[in-house]
Amino acid sequence: MATGAARAAEAGFGYGRAAVGRGALAGCIGLARGELWTHRARSGDLEVRVRSGSVWLTREGEPADVVLDAGASYRGGSGLWVVEALDSAELSVSSKAVDSMPPPALADSTPSILSRRWLVLLALLAVYLIWGSTYLAMSIALESFTPFVMGGIRFTIAGAVMYAALRLRGTPAPTRKEWSAAARTGLLLLAGGNGLVAVGQQWVSSSVAAVVVATMPLWAALFASAQGQRPSRLEWIGLLVGFGGAALLHAGGDLTAGHAGALVILLAPVCWALGSMWSRRLPLPAGPMATAAQMVSGGIAMATLAVIRGEPLAIAPSGRSVLALIYLAVFGSIVAFTAYGYLLRNTRPAIATSYAYVNPLVAIILGVVVGGELVGAMTWSAAAVIVAGVVILSIAKNRAAPAPAASR
């Protein structure tokens, strides 16, 4: 899929408004999340400064990649430069033939490559295990709490803690427009995505819930095609395989065995996919503040829905339900989202989003071993087919990504 940034890179750089010359290069570039900007510097020194968002940067001849957040800059010399936006980002680029310019170097506070690899590994384990375990934790919490009461408590507290911590660190408060964007996306992602999972888990096991949610990348690709991003043949194969797995799960009867209302869980990944796509278009706060604002907004929305639905508060919740809710708020929300944000800032997006393949398997194993759930052959088969479809779709997207092109 050719992006605006890649097409601009082929013509020069930026969005057709950058000035390109022999001795100087200057311009402003806007990148959507996942878009690339490339440039081959033939002489002189190049400086990339991140005005907003965060980017991953690699330069030909430099062994270590760099992740730059808003306000950071990187200077280097000739060779192919590749910049990928980890969030929606705005860059300023300039080229100056200044002999006294220092060679490119990472800041002294940057961890060594070895320690960074350990941090990435720990963050991956956190995202894999914690998010994979949240389905079982939700089942336990639902023993005493109703779906939207549970979600309202979880996300309001987690979001408020994250917001307070970020403000103490000097992160700017969201603007009114950013709060509005966070409220809209939080409604879809949390009240719709997470809330409907909780509603469905009143009748289906945590294992089945995890398998259903695993279809989210398939819905996202389907919505992208509806917006004009035509899928390739391999992407269509991935979609057909993945949704075939969802049909297999439904045919097995696991979704309707307890109550027809369990089918509402099928809408959860749809809401997640729509919320994720909308998040790329709306002016959300930069970095982790976007997550904090979405959790606060989504938590308030879920609490409001609990009142509208007449959900009662738990008068005497069991100890295990309270512990499960604390686990969801602290680990499932704060720790896991922090780890995921670290992965987005320090690894390629393909690595950061690999949890989509792992979480369903972790959830099924924990449901069987810890929760004592009975998982039939049809559920295992459906999980394998859905994960296979998501993997095929991911491979197809990587093949369709524009190859780096040197600017002329």
Contacts in CASP RR format, 6 or more apart in sequence:
PFRMAT RR
TARGET T0000
AUTHOR 0000-0000-0000
METHOD contacts of the structure
MODEL  1
MATGAARAAEAGFGYGRAAVGRGALAGCIGLARGELWTHRARSGDLEVRV
RSGSVWLTREGEPADVVLDAGASYRGGSGLWVVEALDSAELSVSSKAVDS
MPPPALADSTPSILSRRWLVLLALLAVYLIWGSTYLAMSIALESFTPFVM
GGIRFTIAGAVMYAALRLRGTPAPTRKEWSAAARTGLLLLAGGNGLVAVG
QQWVSSSVAAVVVATMPLWAALFASAQGQRPSRLEWIGLLVGFGGAALLH
AGGDLTAGHAGALVILLAPVCWALGSMWSRRLPLPAGPMATAAQMVSGGI
AMATLAVIRGEPLAIAPSGRSVLALIYLAVFGSIVAFTAYGYLLRNTRPA
IATSYAYVNPLVAIILGVVVGGELVGAMTWSAAAVIVAGVVILSIAKNRA
APAPAASR
1 229 0 8 1.000
1 397 0 8 1.000
1 400 0 8 1.000
1 401 0 8 1.000
1 402 0 8 1.000
2 402 0 8 1.000
3 32 0 8 1.000
3 34 0 8 1.000
3 35 0 8 1.000
3 36 0 8 1.000
3 402 0 8 1.000
4 15 0 8 1.000
4 35 0 8 1.000
5 14 0 8 1.000
5 15 0 8 1.000
5 29 0 8 1.000
5 30 0 8 1.000
5 31 0 8 1.000
5 32 0 8 1.000
5 35 0 8 1.000
5 36 0 8 1.000
5 37 0 8 1.000
5 85 0 8 1.000
6 35 0 8 1.000
6 36 0 8 1.000
6 37 0 8 1.000
6 38 0 8 1.000
6 402 0 8 1.000
6 405 0 8 1.000
8 14 0 8 1.000
8 15 0 8 1.000
8 16 0 8 1.000
8 29 0 8 1.000
8 37 0 8 1.000
9 36 0 8 1.000
9 37 0 8 1.000
9 38 0 8 1.000
9 39 0 8 1.000
9 404 0 8 1.000
9 405 0 8 1.000
9 407 0 8 1.000
10 405 0 8 1.000
10 407 0 8 1.000
10 408 0 8 1.000
11 407 0 8 1.000
11 408 0 8 1.000
12 18 0 8 1.000
12 20 0 8 1.000
12 39 0 8 1.000
12 407 0 8 1.000
12 408 0 8 1.000
13 20 0 8 1.000
13 25 0 8 1.000
13 27 0 8 1.000
13 29 0 8 1.000
13 37 0 8 1.000
13 38 0 8 1.000
13 39 0 8 1.000
13 93 0 8 1.000
13 407 0 8 1.000
14 27 0 8 1.000
14 28 0 8 1.000
14 29 0 8 1.000
14 30 0 8 1.000
14 37 0 8 1.000
14 93 0 8 1.000
15 29 0 8 1.000
15 30 0 8 1.000
17 27 0 8 1.000
17 28 0 8 1.000
18 25 0 8 1.000
18 26 0 8 1.000
18 27 0 8 1.000
18 28 0 8 1.000
18 29 0 8 1.000
18 93 0 8 1.000
19 25 0 8 1.000
19 26 0 8 1.000
19 27 0 8 1.000
20 407 0 8 1.000
23 43 0 8 1.000
23 44 0 8 1.000
23 95 0 8 1.000
23 97 0 8 1.000
24 94 0 8 1.000
24 95 0 8 1.000
24 96 0 8 1.000
25 39 0 8 1.000
25 41 0 8 1.000
25 46 0 8 1.000
25 93 0 8 1.000
25 94 0 8 1.000
25 95 0 8 1.000
26 92 0 8 1.000
26 93 0 8 1.000
26 94 0 8 1.000
26 95 0 8 1.000
27 92 0 8 1.000
27 93 0 8 1.000
27 94 0 8 1.000
28 51 0 8 1.000
28 90 0 8 1.000
28 91 0 8 1.000
28 92 0 8 1.000
28 93 0 8 1.000
29 37 0 8 1.000
29 90 0 8 1.000
29 91 0 8 1.000
29 92 0 8 1.000
29 93 0 8 1.000
30 88 0 8 1.000
30 89 0 8 1.000
30 90 0 8 1.000
30 91 0 8 1.000
31 37 0 8 1.000
31 55 0 8 1.000
31 83 0 8 1.000
31 85 0 8 1.000
31 88 0 8 1.000
31 89 0 8 1.000
31 90 0 8 1.000
31 91 0 8 1.000
32 85 0 8 1.000
32 88 0 8 1.000
32 280 0 8 1.000
33 85 0 8 1.000
33 86 0 8 1.000
33 87 0 8 1.000
33 88 0 8 1.000
33 280 0 8 1.000
34 84 0 8 1.000
34 85 0 8 1.000
34 86 0 8 1.000
34 349 0 8 1.000
35 84 0 8 1.000
35 85 0 8 1.000
36 82 0 8 1.000
36 83 0 8 1.000
36 84 0 8 1.000
36 85 0 8 1.000
36 401 0 8 1.000
36 402 0 8 1.000
36 404 0 8 1.000
37 82 0 8 1.000
37 83 0 8 1.000
37 91 0 8 1.000
38 80 0 8 1.000
38 81 0 8 1.000
38 82 0 8 1.000
38 83 0 8 1.000
38 404 0 8 1.000
38 405 0 8 1.000
38 406 0 8 1.000
38 407 0 8 1.000
39 46 0 8 1.000
39 80 0 8 1.000
39 81 0 8 1.000
39 93 0 8 1.000
39 406 0 8 1.000
39 407 0 8 1.000
40 79 0 8 1.000
40 80 0 8 1.000
40 81 0 8 1.000
40 406 0 8 1.000
40 407 0 8 1.000
41 76 0 8 1.000
41 77 0 8 1.000
41 78 0 8 1.000
41 79 0 8 1.000
41 81 0 8 1.000
41 95 0 8 1.000
42 78 0 8 1.000
42 79 0 8 1.000
43 78 0 8 1.000
43 97 0 8 1.000
44 77 0 8 1.000
44 78 0 8 1.000
44 95 0 8 1.000
44 96 0 8 1.000
44 97 0 8 1.000
45 75 0 8 1.000
45 76 0 8 1.000
45 77 0 8 1.000
45 95 0 8 1.000
45 96 0 8 1.000
45 97 0 8 1.000
45 98 0 8 1.000
45 101 0 8 1.000
46 75 0 8 1.000
46 76 0 8 1.000
46 77 0 8 1.000
46 81 0 8 1.000
46 93 0 8 1.000
46 94 0 8 1.000
46 95 0 8 1.000
47 73 0 8 1.000
47 74 0 8 1.000
47 75 0 8 1.000
47 76 0 8 1.000
47 93 0 8 1.000
47 94 0 8 1.000
47 95 0 8 1.000
47 96 0 8 1.000
48 55 0 8 1.000
48 57 0 8 1.000
48 68 0 8 1.000
48 73 0 8 1.000
48 74 0 8 1.000
48 81 0 8 1.000
48 83 0 8 1.000
48 91 0 8 1.000
48 92 0 8 1.000
48 93 0 8 1.000
49 71 0 8 1.000
49 72 0 8 1.000
49 73 0 8 1.000
49 91 0 8 1.000
49 92 0 8 1.000
49 93 0 8 1.000
49 94 0 8 1.000
50 68 0 8 1.000
50 69 0 8 1.000
50 70 0 8 1.000
50 71 0 8 1.000
50 72 0 8 1.000
50 73 0 8 1.000
50 89 0 8 1.000
50 90 0 8 1.000
50 91 0 8 1.000
51 70 0 8 1.000
51 71 0 8 1.000
51 89 0 8 1.000
51 90 0 8 1.000
51 91 0 8 1.000
51 92 0 8 1.000
52 70 0 8 1.000
52 88 0 8 1.000
52 89 0 8 1.000
52 90 0 8 1.000
52 286 0 8 1.000
53 69 0 8 1.000
53 70 0 8 1.000
53 85 0 8 1.000
53 86 0 8 1.000
53 87 0 8 1.000
53 88 0 8 1.000
53 89 0 8 1.000
53 90 0 8 1.000
53 286 0 8 1.000
53 287 0 8 1.000
54 67 0 8 1.000
54 68 0 8 1.000
54 69 0 8 1.000
54 70 0 8 1.000
54 85 0 8 1.000
54 86 0 8 1.000
54 87 0 8 1.000
54 89 0 8 1.000
54 286 0 8 1.000
54 287 0 8 1.000
54 344 0 8 1.000
54 345 0 8 1.000
55 67 0 8 1.000
55 68 0 8 1.000
55 83 0 8 1.000
55 84 0 8 1.000
55 85 0 8 1.000
55 86 0 8 1.000
55 89 0 8 1.000
55 91 0 8 1.000
56 65 0 8 1.000
56 66 0 8 1.000
56 67 0 8 1.000
56 83 0 8 1.000
56 84 0 8 1.000
56 86 0 8 1.000
56 348 0 8 1.000
57 65 0 8 1.000
57 66 0 8 1.000
57 67 0 8 1.000
57 68 0 8 1.000
57 74 0 8 1.000
57 81 0 8 1.000
57 82 0 8 1.000
57 83 0 8 1.000
57 84 0 8 1.000
58 65 0 8 1.000
58 66 0 8 1.000
58 81 0 8 1.000
58 82 0 8 1.000
59 74 0 8 1.000
59 76 0 8 1.000
59 77 0 8 1.000
59 79 0 8 1.000
59 80 0 8 1.000
59 81 0 8 1.000
59 82 0 8 1.000
59 104 0 8 1.000
60 79 0 8 1.000
60 80 0 8 1.000
60 81 0 8 1.000
61 79 0 8 1.000
62 76 0 8 1.000
62 104 0 8 1.000
64 106 0 8 1.000
64 113 0 8 1.000
66 74 0 8 1.000
66 106 0 8 1.000
67 86 0 8 1.000
67 345 0 8 1.000
67 346 0 8 1.000
68 74 0 8 1.000
69 287 0 8 1.000
69 345 0 8 1.000
70 286 0 8 1.000
74 104 0 8 1.000
75 101 0 8 1.000
75 102 0 8 1.000
75 104 0 8 1.000
76 101 0 8 1.000
76 103 0 8 1.000
76 104 0 8 1.000
77 104 0 8 1.000
80 404 0 8 1.000
80 406 0 8 1.000
82 404 0 8 1.000
83 91 0 8 1.000
84 348 0 8 1.000
84 349 0 8 1.000
86 344 0 8 1.000
86 345 0 8 1.000
86 349 0 8 1.000
87 286 0 8 1.000
87 287 0 8 1.000
87 290 0 8 1.000
87 344 0 8 1.000
88 280 0 8 1.000
110 116 0 8 1.000
111 119 0 8 1.000
116 346 0 8 1.000
119 342 0 8 1.000
119 346 0 8 1.000
120 342 0 8 1.000
120 343 0 8 1.000
120 346 0 8 1.000
120 347 0 8 1.000
120 351 0 8 1.000
122 339 0 8 1.000
123 339 0 8 1.000
123 340 0 8 1.000
123 342 0 8 1.000
123 343 0 8 1.000
123 346 0 8 1.000
124 339 0 8 1.000
124 343 0 8 1.000
124 351 0 8 1.000
124 354 0 8 1.000
126 335 0 8 1.000
126 336 0 8 1.000
126 339 0 8 1.000
127 336 0 8 1.000
127 339 0 8 1.000
127 340 0 8 1.000
127 343 0 8 1.000
127 355 0 8 1.000
128 355 0 8 1.000
128 358 0 8 1.000
128 359 0 8 1.000
128 362 0 8 1.000
129 362 0 8 1.000
130 331 0 8 1.000
130 332 0 8 1.000
130 335 0 8 1.000
130 336 0 8 1.000
130 339 0 8 1.000
131 332 0 8 1.000
131 336 0 8 1.000
131 355 0 8 1.000
131 359 0 8 1.000
132 210 0 8 1.000
132 355 0 8 1.000
132 358 0 8 1.000
132 359 0 8 1.000
132 360 0 8 1.000
132 362 0 8 1.000
132 363 0 8 1.000
132 366 0 8 1.000
133 362 0 8 1.000
133 363 0 8 1.000
133 366 0 8 1.000
134 328 0 8 1.000
134 332 0 8 1.000
134 336 0 8 1.000
135 197 0 8 1.000
135 201 0 8 1.000
135 206 0 8 1.000
135 207 0 8 1.000
135 209 0 8 1.000
135 210 0 8 1.000
135 213 0 8 1.000
135 363 0 8 1.000
135 366 0 8 1.000
135 367 0 8 1.000
136 206 0 8 1.000
136 363 0 8 1.000
136 366 0 8 1.000
136 367 0 8 1.000
136 370 0 8 1.000
136 371 0 8 1.000
137 324 0 8 1.000
137 327 0 8 1.000
137 328 0 8 1.000
137 332 0 8 1.000
138 150 0 8 1.000
138 197 0 8 1.000
138 198 0 8 1.000
138 201 0 8 1.000
138 206 0 8 1.000
138 209 0 8 1.000
138 324 0 8 1.000
138 328 0 8 1.000
139 201 0 8 1.000
139 205 0 8 1.000
139 206 0 8 1.000
139 371 0 8 1.000
140 320 0 8 1.000
140 321 0 8 1.000
140 324 0 8 1.000
141 150 0 8 1.000
141 321 0 8 1.000
141 324 0 8 1.000
141 325 0 8 1.000
141 328 0 8 1.000
142 150 0 8 1.000
142 198 0 8 1.000
142 201 0 8 1.000
142 202 0 8 1.000
142 321 0 8 1.000
143 318 0 8 1.000
143 320 0 8 1.000
143 321 0 8 1.000
144 314 0 8 1.000
144 317 0 8 1.000
144 318 0 8 1.000
144 319 0 8 1.000
144 321 0 8 1.000
144 322 0 8 1.000
145 153 0 8 1.000
145 314 0 8 1.000
145 317 0 8 1.000
145 321 0 8 1.000
145 325 0 8 1.000
146 306 0 8 1.000
146 309 0 8 1.000
146 311 0 8 1.000
146 312 0 8 1.000
146 314 0 8 1.000
147 195 0 8 1.000
147 198 0 8 1.000
147 199 0 8 1.000
147 200 0 8 1.000
147 201 0 8 1.000
147 202 0 8 1.000
147 306 0 8 1.000
147 311 0 8 1.000
148 191 0 8 1.000
148 195 0 8 1.000
148 198 0 8 1.000
148 302 0 8 1.000
148 303 0 8 1.000
148 305 0 8 1.000
148 306 0 8 1.000
148 309 0 8 1.000
148 311 0 8 1.000
149 303 0 8 1.000
149 306 0 8 1.000
149 311 0 8 1.000
149 312 0 8 1.000
149 313 0 8 1.000
149 314 0 8 1.000
150 198 0 8 1.000
150 325 0 8 1.000
150 328 0 8 1.000
151 190 0 8 1.000
151 194 0 8 1.000
151 195 0 8 1.000
151 198 0 8 1.000
151 299 0 8 1.000
151 302 0 8 1.000
151 303 0 8 1.000
152 298 0 8 1.000
152 299 0 8 1.000
152 300 0 8 1.000
152 302 0 8 1.000
152 303 0 8 1.000
152 306 0 8 1.000
153 303 0 8 1.000
153 325 0 8 1.000
153 329 0 8 1.000
154 299 0 8 1.000
154 325 0 8 1.000
154 328 0 8 1.000
154 329 0 8 1.000
154 333 0 8 1.000
155 190 0 8 1.000
155 194 0 8 1.000
155 295 0 8 1.000
155 296 0 8 1.000
155 298 0 8 1.000
155 299 0 8 1.000
155 302 0 8 1.000
155 329 0 8 1.000
155 333 0 8 1.000
156 295 0 8 1.000
156 296 0 8 1.000
156 298 0 8 1.000
156 299 0 8 1.000
156 300 0 8 1.000
156 302 0 8 1.000
156 303 0 8 1.000
157 329 0 8 1.000
158 295 0 8 1.000
158 329 0 8 1.000
158 330 0 8 1.000
158 332 0 8 1.000
158 333 0 8 1.000
158 334 0 8 1.000
159 291 0 8 1.000
159 292 0 8 1.000
159 295 0 8 1.000
159 296 0 8 1.000
159 299 0 8 1.000
159 333 0 8 1.000
159 334 0 8 1.000
160 296 0 8 1.000
161 334 0 8 1.000
162 288 0 8 1.000
162 291 0 8 1.000
162 292 0 8 1.000
162 295 0 8 1.000
162 333 0 8 1.000
162 334 0 8 1.000
162 337 0 8 1.000
163 289 0 8 1.000
163 292 0 8 1.000
163 293 0 8 1.000
163 296 0 8 1.000
166 288 0 8 1.000
166 289 0 8 1.000
166 292 0 8 1.000
167 173 0 8 1.000
171 288 0 8 1.000
171 289 0 8 1.000
172 285 0 8 1.000
172 289 0 8 1.000
174 182 0 8 1.000
174 285 0 8 1.000
174 289 0 8 1.000
174 293 0 8 1.000
175 285 0 8 1.000
177 283 0 8 1.000
178 283 0 8 1.000
178 284 0 8 1.000
178 285 0 8 1.000
178 290 0 8 1.000
178 293 0 8 1.000
179 293 0 8 1.000
179 297 0 8 1.000
181 282 0 8 1.000
181 283 0 8 1.000
181 284 0 8 1.000
182 284 0 8 1.000
182 285 0 8 1.000
182 290 0 8 1.000
182 293 0 8 1.000
182 294 0 8 1.000
182 296 0 8 1.000
182 297 0 8 1.000
183 297 0 8 1.000
183 298 0 8 1.000
183 301 0 8 1.000
184 278 0 8 1.000
184 282 0 8 1.000
185 275 0 8 1.000
185 278 0 8 1.000
185 279 0 8 1.000
185 282 0 8 1.000
185 284 0 8 1.000
185 294 0 8 1.000
186 275 0 8 1.000
186 294 0 8 1.000
186 295 0 8 1.000
186 297 0 8 1.000
186 298 0 8 1.000
186 301 0 8 1.000
187 297 0 8 1.000
187 298 0 8 1.000
187 301 0 8 1.000
188 271 0 8 1.000
188 272 0 8 1.000
188 274 0 8 1.000
188 275 0 8 1.000
188 278 0 8 1.000
189 271 0 8 1.000
189 272 0 8 1.000
189 275 0 8 1.000
189 276 0 8 1.000
189 279 0 8 1.000
189 294 0 8 1.000
189 298 0 8 1.000
190 294 0 8 1.000
190 295 0 8 1.000
190 298 0 8 1.000
190 299 0 8 1.000
190 301 0 8 1.000
190 302 0 8 1.000
191 298 0 8 1.000
191 299 0 8 1.000
191 301 0 8 1.000
191 302 0 8 1.000
191 305 0 8 1.000
192 267 0 8 1.000
192 268 0 8 1.000
192 271 0 8 1.000
192 272 0 8 1.000
193 267 0 8 1.000
193 268 0 8 1.000
193 269 0 8 1.000
193 271 0 8 1.000
193 272 0 8 1.000
194 268 0 8 1.000
195 268 0 8 1.000
195 302 0 8 1.000
196 264 0 8 1.000
196 265 0 8 1.000
196 267 0 8 1.000
196 268 0 8 1.000
196 271 0 8 1.000
197 209 0 8 1.000
197 212 0 8 1.000
197 213 0 8 1.000
197 265 0 8 1.000
197 268 0 8 1.000
199 261 0 8 1.000
199 264 0 8 1.000
199 265 0 8 1.000
200 209 0 8 1.000
200 261 0 8 1.000
200 262 0 8 1.000
200 264 0 8 1.000
200 265 0 8 1.000
201 209 0 8 1.000
201 265 0 8 1.000
202 259 0 8 1.000
202 262 0 8 1.000
203 257 0 8 1.000
203 258 0 8 1.000
203 259 0 8 1.000
203 261 0 8 1.000
203 262 0 8 1.000
204 254 0 8 1.000
204 255 0 8 1.000
204 257 0 8 1.000
204 258 0 8 1.000
204 262 0 8 1.000
204 265 0 8 1.000
205 254 0 8 1.000
205 367 0 8 1.000
205 373 0 8 1.000
205 374 0 8 1.000
205 375 0 8 1.000
206 363 0 8 1.000
206 366 0 8 1.000
206 367 0 8 1.000
206 371 0 8 1.000
206 373 0 8 1.000
207 363 0 8 1.000
207 364 0 8 1.000
207 367 0 8 1.000
207 368 0 8 1.000
207 373 0 8 1.000
207 375 0 8 1.000
207 379 0 8 1.000
208 249 0 8 1.000
208 254 0 8 1.000
208 255 0 8 1.000
208 379 0 8 1.000
209 265 0 8 1.000
209 363 0 8 1.000
210 359 0 8 1.000
210 360 0 8 1.000
210 363 0 8 1.000
210 364 0 8 1.000
210 383 0 8 1.000
211 249 0 8 1.000
211 360 0 8 1.000
211 363 0 8 1.000
211 364 0 8 1.000
211 379 0 8 1.000
211 382 0 8 1.000
211 383 0 8 1.000
211 386 0 8 1.000
212 246 0 8 1.000
212 249 0 8 1.000
212 255 0 8 1.000
212 265 0 8 1.000
212 266 0 8 1.000
212 268 0 8 1.000
212 269 0 8 1.000
213 268 0 8 1.000
213 269 0 8 1.000
213 272 0 8 1.000
213 359 0 8 1.000
213 360 0 8 1.000
214 269 0 8 1.000
214 356 0 8 1.000
214 359 0 8 1.000
214 360 0 8 1.000
214 383 0 8 1.000
214 386 0 8 1.000
214 387 0 8 1.000
214 390 0 8 1.000
215 242 0 8 1.000
215 243 0 8 1.000
215 246 0 8 1.000
215 269 0 8 1.000
215 386 0 8 1.000
216 269 0 8 1.000
216 272 0 8 1.000
216 273 0 8 1.000
216 276 0 8 1.000
216 356 0 8 1.000
217 273 0 8 1.000
217 356 0 8 1.000
217 390 0 8 1.000
217 393 0 8 1.000
217 394 0 8 1.000
218 238 0 8 1.000
218 239 0 8 1.000
218 242 0 8 1.000
218 243 0 8 1.000
218 246 0 8 1.000
218 269 0 8 1.000
218 386 0 8 1.000
218 389 0 8 1.000
218 390 0 8 1.000
218 393 0 8 1.000
219 269 0 8 1.000
219 270 0 8 1.000
219 272 0 8 1.000
219 273 0 8 1.000
219 274 0 8 1.000
220 273 0 8 1.000
220 276 0 8 1.000
220 277 0 8 1.000
221 231 0 8 1.000
221 235 0 8 1.000
221 239 0 8 1.000
221 393 0 8 1.000
221 397 0 8 1.000
222 239 0 8 1.000
222 273 0 8 1.000
223 273 0 8 1.000
223 274 0 8 1.000
223 277 0 8 1.000
224 231 0 8 1.000
224 277 0 8 1.000
225 231 0 8 1.000
231 239 0 8 1.000
231 396 0 8 1.000
232 396 0 8 1.000
232 399 0 8 1.000
232 400 0 8 1.000
234 392 0 8 1.000
234 395 0 8 1.000
234 396 0 8 1.000
234 399 0 8 1.000
235 393 0 8 1.000
235 396 0 8 1.000
235 397 0 8 1.000
235 400 0 8 1.000
237 392 0 8 1.000
237 396 0 8 1.000
238 388 0 8 1.000
238 389 0 8 1.000
238 390 0 8 1.000
238 392 0 8 1.000
238 393 0 8 1.000
238 396 0 8 1.000
239 389 0 8 1.000
239 393 0 8 1.000
241 385 0 8 1.000
241 388 0 8 1.000
241 389 0 8 1.000
241 392 0 8 1.000
242 385 0 8 1.000
242 386 0 8 1.000
242 388 0 8 1.000
242 389 0 8 1.000
242 390 0 8 1.000
244 385 0 8 1.000
244 386 0 8 1.000
245 381 0 8 1.000
245 382 0 8 1.000
245 385 0 8 1.000
245 386 0 8 1.000
246 266 0 8 1.000
246 382 0 8 1.000
246 386 0 8 1.000
248 378 0 8 1.000
248 381 0 8 1.000
248 382 0 8 1.000
248 385 0 8 1.000
249 255 0 8 1.000
249 378 0 8 1.000
249 379 0 8 1.000
249 382 0 8 1.000
249 386 0 8 1.000
250 256 0 8 1.000
251 378 0 8 1.000
252 378 0 8 1.000
252 379 0 8 1.000
252 382 0 8 1.000
253 378 0 8 1.000
254 376 0 8 1.000
254 378 0 8 1.000
254 379 0 8 1.000
255 262 0 8 1.000
255 263 0 8 1.000
255 265 0 8 1.000
255 266 0 8 1.000
256 262 0 8 1.000
256 263 0 8 1.000
279 290 0 8 1.000
284 290 0 8 1.000
284 293 0 8 1.000
284 294 0 8 1.000
285 292 0 8 1.000
285 293 0 8 1.000
287 341 0 8 1.000
288 337 0 8 1.000
288 338 0 8 1.000
288 341 0 8 1.000
291 337 0 8 1.000
291 341 0 8 1.000
295 333 0 8 1.000
295 337 0 8 1.000
314 321 0 8 1.000
317 325 0 8 1.000
340 352 0 8 1.000
340 355 0 8 1.000
341 352 0 8 1.000
343 351 0 8 1.000
343 352 0 8 1.000
344 352 0 8 1.000
350 394 0 8 1.000
350 398 0 8 1.000
356 390 0 8 1.000
357 387 0 8 1.000
357 390 0 8 1.000
357 391 0 8 1.000
360 383 0 8 1.000
360 386 0 8 1.000
360 387 0 8 1.000
361 383 0 8 1.000
361 387 0 8 1.000
364 375 0 8 1.000
364 379 0 8 1.000
364 380 0 8 1.000
364 383 0 8 1.000
367 373 0 8 1.000
367 375 0 8 1.000
368 374 0 8 1.000
368 375 0 8 1.000
END
